[in-house]
Amino acid sequence: MPVETTTLANGLIVATEHRPHVESVVLGLWNHSGSRDERPEEHGIAHLLEHMAFKGTGRRSAEDIAVEIENVGGEINASTSVETTSFFARVLKEDVGLATDILCDILRDSVFDEDELQREKHVIAQELGAAMDTPDDIVFDRFAEAAFQGQPVGRSVLGTRETIETFSSDQLRSYLAREYGADRMIAVAVGAVEHDVFLREIESRLSDLGPHAGAQRATDAVYTGGEFRESRSLLDAQILIGFEGKPFLARDFYASQILATVLGGGMSSRLFQEIRERRGLCYSVSAFHWSFSDAGLFGIHAATGEEDIEELLPVLLDQICTLSNDISEEEVSRARAQLRASLLMSSESSMSRASQIARQFLTHGRVLPRQEVLDRLNDISAERIADLAHRTFMGSVPTVAGIGPLGPLMPYDAIQRRLGSSVVETRQAAAS
């Protein structure tokens, strides 16, 4: 079914996708602000606001919110990312009105009670502690910080114990007024829902919502590259190597997804086959590409024992460099098939589809037809991927992050030299 959209007079977008063969509806509100919209002294406030939204409104206590949604068998949750914050619910089709009312209530009338705030600060402190105790999670935060040094886009969404402890209810209200508004928000419902019904529910509650009160983002994110190393006495080491990636709207966005898939997107990928299967140098290796509205980050993650680090890094770097001169149409075709399947399979989930619709509207100003996305993937050749690999891996300063027994990990400047010498060698080999 096609996505139906209506834009209210205040600029808020309402979008629905009707699915006649399901009994449930996923619905939510997505606001185009996240952790990168925080001021330096506000690090972590976007995530704290997400937590506090469920801690009571003028009409409902925190317990009331939980009880009302679970009385009808529903689920409610929220999520904060670098550039968006979302509040969403999943209910049966007859309970769309209730779920919409609760979501709009927490957006418009959260009280941010001081006692609840103190308790939630404690909860987030525990969350921070758990993250620090999980190297394979926290290393990704340190990776982003090294790639975008001194910038909000590179900071952890969670914040720090020091900043979280300083926040007051008034600061939460101020942040909400500044960053939330109809002009940067979309309401989405996917499932057993009629567009007109959901539109009326949203319009009756949010038609008078004004624009956000803050200024637009003053500066674009700038990839810097760099390194972070933390030696810990662990059984394994978590290692990340990265390069400048592409933003959502860049011409090479989809090509970067294919490149990541060819390099480390599955069991048939270059890195998995060479490093894990043939050489047994790690138990996990993968590649990924993160995009933001104005920047991107291409990364490779490996988890291995201390005894294999010394051999692992040169092999990994050589695999990176050979891609610019040695990639086949068969590999690109396989990666394209993986991305196509992932797109279509994820669309079968109402939750994934709702998030996709919201993300595309906030990024592109429209929902991209599936065929348009597939056509863009089909237009990408092996030659184009090879060119992108050269520009990505040889054209930017690397980012390195590691946690664990890092003694054998190649020094940062040696990694840079290895990348430079490897590309010369592969070019010479190709020429001969």
N, C-alpha and C positions, 0 to 999 in steps of 0.2 A: 504494500500500500504506500502511496506517496506521502511525504511529510507535508502536513498542512501548517501554515504559519499565519499569525496575525500580529501586527505591531500596535500596541496600545498608544493612545495619544501622548503618554508620558515617555514613550520610547521603549518600554519593556516588551520583549518579544515572547510570544506564546507559540510553542511548536508541539505538535502531536503526531504520532504514527500509530494508526489503528491496526491492531492485530486480531482478526476475528476468531481465531482458534485458541485463544488463551483466556483464562479467567481472571488474571491478575493485571495490575498496572504498576509500573515504576514511574514515579513522578518526582520532580525536584526543582530546586532553584539553584542556578549557577551564576555566580558573580565573578566578573572579570578582574579580580584582585586576589593576590596571594602574598606569600612571604616576601617577594621582591618589592612590594609596595610599602613595606615597613620602613620607618625612619630608623637611623642607627640605634637610637635608644629604645626602639620598639621591637627589637629582634625577638620573635616568638609570639607576638601579640595576635597575629592572624590565626595561629593554631589554638591559642588560648581562647579566642573568641568562639571558634568552632566548638570547643568543649563547653563553654559557658552558655551557649545557645540552648542547651538542653537542661539547664539548671533552674528553670522557672521563668514564667511570664506574669503579667498582671492578672491573667485569668487562670493560669495553671501552675501548680508546683512542679518540681522536677519529677516527683512520683506520679503526678497526674499525667504528664506527658508520656511516661513509660506505660502506665496502666491503660490509658485510652487507646494507644496504638496496638498494644498487645491484647486488649479485650476483643479486638476484631481479627487477631491472628497476624497482624502486620509487623513490619520491621521499619526502623527509622535509624538513620545514621548521617554522618557528614564526613567531609574530607577536605584537607587543605593541601594545595600544591604551590609551586613557585608562582604561578600566574592566575590560578583560579581557586575559589572556595565553593563547595557545593553542599547542599542540604537535601536529602532525598529520602523517600519512603517507598516501600513495596506493600501493596494491599490488594485485596480482592476488589473487583470492579465496582461493587456497591458502596465501597468505603472511600472513594476518591474525594468526596467532599470533606470527610473527617481529616484525611491525611493532608489535604491542601490547607485546611484551617490551621492545623497544628504547625505546619511549616511556615505559613505566613505569620502566625502568632509569634513564633520564636524569632522571626526576622524583624518584626515590627515592635514587639513589646517585651523583649527580654529585660528582666529587672537587674541582672548582674549583682545579686545579693552578695554582700561582703563576706558572710560566713561561707557561702558556697564557693566564692572565689578563693578563699584561703584553702579550702579542702581540695579544690581543683589544681591549685598550684602544687600541692603535695603530690597529687596524682601524676602531674606532668614531670615533677622531679623524679618520681619512680620510673616513668617512661624514659627519661633521659638516662637514668642509671642503667636501665635494661639495654638501651641502645649502646652505651659505652661498653657493656659486657658482651656485646655481639659484634665481633670484629668484621664479619662478612656483611654487616649492615652499615656500621659507622664508617668503614673505609670509603663507601660511596659518597658520604657527606664530605669527608676530607678531600676526596678527589675533586668534587665540584668547587670547594673552597680554593684549592690550588689552581684550578683552571680559570676561575674568575676572581682573582685576588682582590679583596677589599670592596666587593660589590654585593648588593643584596641578592642578586640572582644566584650567587655561589654559596650563600649561607644556608645552614640547616633550617628546615621548616620548624623544628622543635624549639629553637631558641637556646638559651643557656639558663642555668640555675640563677645566675646573677640578674639577668634581665627579667626573667619571669617573676622573680620575687618582688620587683619594684612596681609591677602594674597594679593600678587601682580600677575600681568600677568606672570612675569618670574617664579614665584613659580608654577603656573598652568602648564606652559610649561615643567618645570623640573619634576613635578609629572607625567605628561602624558608620557614623555620619559622614566621615570624610571619604571612605572607600567604597561604601555600598550605595547603589542608586539604580533607578530604573534604566538609565541610559547605558549601563554596563551589565545588565542582567537579562537572563533568559529563563523562562519556565518551560519545562519539557515533560511530556507524559508519553509513555510508550506502552502499548498493550491493549486491553479491552476497554478503550476509552474513546468517546466521541469528542471531536475537536470543540464543538460548540459548548458541550457540557464543561470541559476543562477551562475553556476560555471564560465562561461565566464565573466559575469558581475563582479564578485568578483576578479577573476584572473587578469583582465585588470586594476584593480584599487589598489589591495593590494598585488600583487605577490612580490613587492619589499619592503614590510613592514618588518622591522627587528625585532629582539627579544627585549623584555623589558630589560632595562638597570640596573634594581635593583637586589639585592640579593634575594634569596628565604626567606620565613619567617623563622626567626632565632629560634623562640620558639613556642611550642604548647600552646594552650589555656589551662589554669588550672582553674577548678571550685573551688571557694573558699567558697561560701555561705556567708551569712551575712544579714544585714537588712537595710532598709531605711524607715523612717516614716516622713510624713509631715502633721501636723495638719492644716486643713483648715476649715473654717466655710462654709460647704456645706450641701446639703440636704441628700447626700448619701456618703458612703465610698467605695473606690476602694481598694480591698485587693488582694494580690497575695502571694501564698506560693509555693516554688519550691524546686527542688532537682537536683542532677547531672543527666544529661541525656546521650544519646549515640550519637556518631558521625555517619555520613552517612554510613561509611563502617563497622560499628560494627555489630557483629552477631545479637545483639538484637535491631537493628534499627527498623525493622518492628514490632517486639514484643512490642516495646515502643509505636508505633502508635496505636496498638490494646489496650494496657493498658490505654492510654489516652482516647480512644474512650469509653471503658467500664466504666471508671471512670466519664468522663464528656463530652462525644462527641455528645450528642443529648438529646432529650426529654426522651428517655428510659434509659439514663445513671444513674448510682448509685447516683451521686450528685444531678442531676436534680430531680429525683424522691423523694429522701429522704429530701433534703434541701428546694427545692422550692415547690414541689407539696404537700408532706405530712405535712411539718412544716411551710411553707410560710416564711422562714427566709431571703430570698433575692429575688430580681427580676431577677438576672442573675447569673449563675454559669456554669463554663466550665473547661475543662482540655485540655492541649495541650503539644506537644513535639517538641521543636526546635532542629534541628541538624546543626552542622557545620562540616568542614572537619576533625577536630580533637577533638571535644567536643560536648556536648549537654546540654540541659536544659529542665527539665520536670516542668511544671507549672500548677497551679490551680488558677483561677480568680473568685472572687465573688464580686458582687456589692450589697450593702445593706444599710439600714438605721441605724443610730447610735443605736437605741433602740434594734436592733437584733444582734449586733456584739458579745456581750458577750455569747449568746447562740449558735451563728453560728459556732464559731471557734472550740469548743469541738466536735460538731457533725461532722464537716468537717474532723477533724483530726481522729476521730474514723472511719469514712468511709474509709479514706486512709489506716488505719492499718488493717482493717478487710479483705481487698482484698487479703492479703498474705495467708489467711486461708479459704477464703470463696468466691470462684469464680466458676461459672458453665460453662460447655461447651456451653450451650445455649447463655450466655452472650458473650462469645468469638466468637461464630458463628455469632451473630447479628453484633458485631463490625466488623468482617471480611467482612460481606455483605455490611456494610456502606462504608468501605474503598474501596472495589471492585467497588461499584457503583460510588464513588467519582472519582476513577481513570479513569473509562471508560467514565463517563459523562464529566469530564474535558478535556479528549482527543478529544471530539467532537468540542471543541473550538480551532480554529487554533492558537490563541494567547497562550492559555494554553499549547497546544501541542508543539509549538515552544520553549517556555520557558522550558518545560520538557526535550525536546531533548538537549537543550544547557546545562541545569543543570546536566543531566546524563553524558554527554560527559565530562564536566569539572570535575565531581566527580569520575566517574567510568572509563573514557576513552572509553566508548562505550554507545550505547543506549540499555537499558534493554528491552528485549522483554516483552510484556505485560504478556504473559503466565508465564514467569519466575517470575515476581513479584507476580502474583496470586498464583503460586506454593509455593513461600516463605510464603505468608500469610496463605495458607492452611496447612502448616506444623507446625503451632504454636498451641499448646494445652493449655488448661486451666491450667494444671500443670505448664507449662513453664511461663505463665503469672503470676501465683501466686508466683513463685520463683523470677521473675523479680520485682514484686511489693515489696517483702521483701527486695531485694537488693537495690532497688531505694529509698524507703521511710525510711528504717532503716539503710542504709549503707552510707548515705552522710549527711553532715551538711545542715540544711534547709536554704533557702533564703526566707526572708519576706519583702514585700514592701507594703506600704499603703499610701493613700492620702485621706484626709477628716476628719470627726470628729472621731478621733481614740482613744479617751479616754478609751473606754471599751476593746480595742484590747489587747489580751493576751500578756504579755511581751515575748520577744524572748526566754529567758531561760526557761520560763514556757512552751512554745511551744515545745522546745526540750525535756523537761521532759515528757510532755504529749505523745509525739511520743514514747518515751522509755517505759513508763508504759503501754501504750495501746497495744504495741506488746507483752509484757509479759502476759497481761490479755487475749489477743486473743489466744496465744499459750496454756495457761492453760485451757481455755475453750475448745479448740480443743482436748487437751489431755484427758479431762474428758468425 
